């Protein structure tokens, strides 16, 4: 049981380049999330998904797009990277099971630098 | 809107001494509260949660947290700190009436346990 995995672990982009971060979970969770972590700011929610084929905006969605074509995968895209998107990105997932308070399980993170 | 405050960026404690990491929250209803820990270059790991019931919640690795509704606090505690407890700790809150099971995280507290 791998839990939540993220690809890649590290990436360096030039301003204006695009890339996709992949998150995969093998726990059959309905909910998936993308966060960014910046020093002194905790984690901020970028986008989330409550099920296959559905996505919604979080706190800081600008400059990012997401897709959830398969239940186990949640993709985060940067169409035109900017230095302000330099951050560590975390994916998380959680199950419903009638309990909206279930804890989230996190992936190991992707460290992205935009030059 | 829900919010979380962790008033201390850094907490230092000697090994064997009790530790406390502080957290206060603001939500419109009864909160769901969580503590997560992050070790260097790792994702967040769930420690414990308060949903309802006893105000003292016990979690992983000997940690516990006390929910205080009148003071809107959810401080993390451990009777005897270990050097291996050194990590970044995040408090999070979910408004049970909020949208889509989103968590709001505090800015984090770096705990250092000195040998």
Interface residues (C-beta under 8 A of the other chain):
Chain A: X4 X31 X40 X41 X42 X43 X44 X45 X48 X50 X56 X58 X90 X92 X94 X100 X101 X103 X104 X105 X106 X107 X108 X109
Chain B: X4 X9 X32 X34 X36 X41 X42 X43 X44 X45 X46 X49 X51 X90 X94 X96 X100 X101 X102 X103 X105 X106 X107 X108
